[in-house]
Amino acid sequence: MSAAVDILSAVLLLVGTLFTLIGGTGLLRLPDFFTRLHGASVTDTLGAGAILLGLALAAGWSLLMGKILALLLIMALLSPSAAHALARAAIHGIRRPWLDETQK
C-alpha cells in the first residue's frame, strides 16, 4: 500500500510540475493580457493543486496533511476569483482583448 501511495504522490508531483511549466510557457507565448491570464490561472490552479495533493499524500495522515489540504481549498477558491477580478479590472481599464484579422 505504501509503494502505491508513493507512486501516486510522485505522479501527482510530476503532473503538477508539467502543468506549471506549460503555464509559464503560455505566459511567454500568448499574445495579450487576457489570454495570458486565462492560461496562467488555469494551469496554475491545476498545477499547484496536483502538487499540493501529491505533497498531502506524501505527508500521510498527519497534521501536515490537514494543513496542505486547507491550503489547497483556499487556493482552489481564491485563484479563479483573483483571475476574474484582474480580468474585470483590465476590461474596465484601458486594456482591450486581442482580435486577429478574421475577427475584426
C-alpha positions in Angstrom: 0.0 0.0 0.0 2.8 2.4 0.8 4.5 1.9 -2.5 1.3 2.7 -4.4 0.8 5.9 -2.4 4.4 6.9 -3.1 4.0 6.2 -6.8 0.7 8.2 -6.9 2.3 11.0 -5.0 5.3 11.1 -7.4 2.9 11.1 -10.4 0.9 14.0 -9.0 4.0 16.0 -8.3 5.2 15.3 -11.9 1.8 16.3 -13.4 1.7 19.4 -11.3 5.2 20.4 -12.4 4.3 19.9 -16.1 1.1 22.0 -15.7 3.1 24.8 -14.1 5.7 24.6 -16.8 3.1 24.7 -19.5 1.5 27.8 -17.8 4.9 29.5 -17.7 5.4 28.8 -21.4 1.9 30.2 -22.1 2.9 33.5 -20.4 5.7 33.9 -22.9 3.8 32.7 -26.0 0.2 34.1 -25.7 -0.5 37.4 -27.4 -2.3 39.6 -24.9 -3.2 40.1 -21.2 -6.5 38.2 -21.2 -5.2 35.1 -22.9 -2.1 35.1 -20.7 -4.3 35.5 -17.7 -6.5 32.6 -18.7 -3.6 30.3 -19.5 -1.8 31.2 -16.3 -4.8 30.9 -14.0 -6.0 27.6 -15.3 -2.6 25.9 -15.3 -1.6 27.5 -12.0 -4.7 26.1 -10.3 -4.3 22.7 -11.8 -0.5 22.6 -11.3 -0.5 23.8 -7.8 -3.5 21.6 -6.9 -1.8 18.5 -8.2 1.5 19.4 -6.4 -0.4 20.0 -3.1 -2.3 16.7 -3.5 1.0 14.9 -4.1 2.5 16.5 -1.0 -0.5 15.7 1.1 -0.3 12.0 0.0 3.5 12.0 0.8 2.8 13.5 4.2 0.5 10.7 5.2 -2.3 11.0 7.9 -0.9 13.9 10.0 -1.5 17.5 10.9 0.7 18.5 7.9 -1.8 16.7 5.6 -4.6 18.8 7.1 -2.7 22.0 6.6 -1.8 21.1 3.0 -5.5 20.3 2.2 -6.6 23.5 3.8 -4.1 25.4 1.7 -5.4 23.5 -1.4 -9.0 24.5 -0.6 -8.1 28.2 -0.1 -6.1 28.2 -3.3 -8.8 26.5 -5.3 -11.3 29.1 -4.2 -9.2 32.2 -4.4 -7.2 31.7 -7.6 -10.1 31.8 -10.0 -11.6 34.7 -8.1 -8.4 36.6 -8.3 -8.1 36.0 -12.1 -11.7 37.1 -12.6 -11.0 40.3 -10.6 -7.9 41.0 -12.6 -9.7 40.5 -15.9 -12.6 42.6 -14.9 -10.3 45.5 -13.8 -8.4 45.2 -17.0 -11.5 45.3 -19.2 -12.8 48.4 -17.4 -9.4 50.0 -17.7 -7.5 50.6 -20.9 -7.0 47.0 -22.0 -9.0 45.5 -24.8 -8.9 41.9 -25.9 -6.7 40.9 -28.8 -8.6 40.1 -32.0 -7.0 38.5 -35.0 -7.7 39.8 -38.5 -10.6 37.4 -39.2 -12.5 38.6 -36.1 -12.3 42.3 -36.9 
